[in-house]
């Protein structure tokens, strides 16, 4: 069947999907533990399987597709973990970074809600902390630019940024993720 698909009979690939679809989904689900994420991983796995058919060497088809499905699920798990880290703001450099969810309307709405929440939180910061956070993270100014603008030393800018981050860690409660 693979030889026929490679010769141009692409409709036969549907029978591979029908035969192994639930198996590939289960492999993905075992890594992701979320139905929608597992469906996405299974779909990506079948796309990769289709693209990789010319490289298949007739050495255990089920093992080969299992490996592809497992790698796709792990890739999605990593991407989801990065998004959660960016949104939660645990990393100092990610305090104001929100993951880009442009591919999906629901994620866009969540992103808008999170930005509004972040704007509200920033406006509630004490003025000195708010100014340094806005200058550094939103305006993306470096220490020297901030020091020149505020007429303080670079060490003072570093110190203020450190104290602002500490204030955020202690005053902003981590909220459950919307995912």
Helices and strands as residue ranges (DSSP letters): H 2-6, G 10-12, H 13-32, H 35-52, G 53-55, H 61-88, G 92-94, H 105-123, H 127-133, I 134-138, H 143-150, H 154-171
